[in-house]
């Protein structure tokens, strides 16, 4: 066990039961990792013009948040966070179905998924 | 050993996420996205959240990504179909995202993530059995409401995807 993560579990009685990643990896690493993934998603939303790619980048951002919730839940040994992740996944599945239906409908009407054509709602 | 695996999965996830953003062909983007979700499933397994790993594997990689792939192949997108933003606005977007990353890291750098007082650490909370008990005891109403949401989403998707009566069959 590394000395850096020793401070996390000062009051824990059962030490050998803890998963190894929780003992060796500080929770801050998950924070940084999720932030990086979220920012990659934001850059994708800002740089691309294809609506489907933008949609996938939004999924990327959702997943970074999911991972962080799971990490907090596992490090704190609290199942409520993982239940929340489950509900986020359920809502994301419904959102993808409706969003892709909207994109297909837009493609059928204007023969393109370029978001710059659809700027009537911009102002 | 597990630490090395964590770093490997982290770099794999970030690499695949960057691949989603920069690849020109939308099909490659979807394939990179599947790689991202695969690495995230590995992260869930490392965190001992096996139920979420299974759900992520089945729902995201199995259902959602196949739906994306279907739509991209259905719309017959190729590399040359997407018009690109001007280079200046791309650079501006990358700088804005990078600045957000730097600000978030600066804000989260000194955050104190120490455990307060955990008397007993239960490593089995992510198993299907324990999560199912919590889900059906404490979160029964949201679980049932999720089914209503799915019904509404299904009806909405069918309504949106259906052809109008006078619409001609164009493809």
Interface residues (C-beta under 8 A of the other chain):
Chain A: X7 X8 X9 X10 X11 X12 X13 X14 X17 X18 X19 X20 X21 X22 X24 X25 X26 X27 X28 X29 X31 X32 X33 X35 X36 X37 X38 X39 X40 X41 X42 X43 X44 X46 X47 X48 X49 X50 X52 X53 X55 X56 X57 X59 X60 X63 X66 X67 X70 X71 X73 X74 X75 X76 X77 X78 X79 X80 X82 X83 X85 X86 X87 X89 X90 X91 X92 X93 X94 X95 X96 X97 X98 X100 X101 X102 X103 X104 X105 X107 X108 X112 X113 X114 X116
Chain B: X1 X2 X3 X6 X10 X13 X14 X17 X18 X20 X21 X26 X29 X30 X33 X36 X37 X40 X43 X44 X46 X47 X48 X49 X51 X52 X55 X56 X59 X60 X63 X64 X67 X68 X71 X72 X74 X75 X77 X81 X82 X83 X84 X85 X89 X90 X93 X94 X96 X97 X98 X100 X101 X104 X105 X108 X111 X113 X114 X115 X117 X118 X119 X120 X121 X122 X123 X125 X126 X130 X131 X134 X135 X138 X139 X142 X146 X149 X150 X152 X153 X154 X156 X157 X158 X160 X161 X167 X170 X171
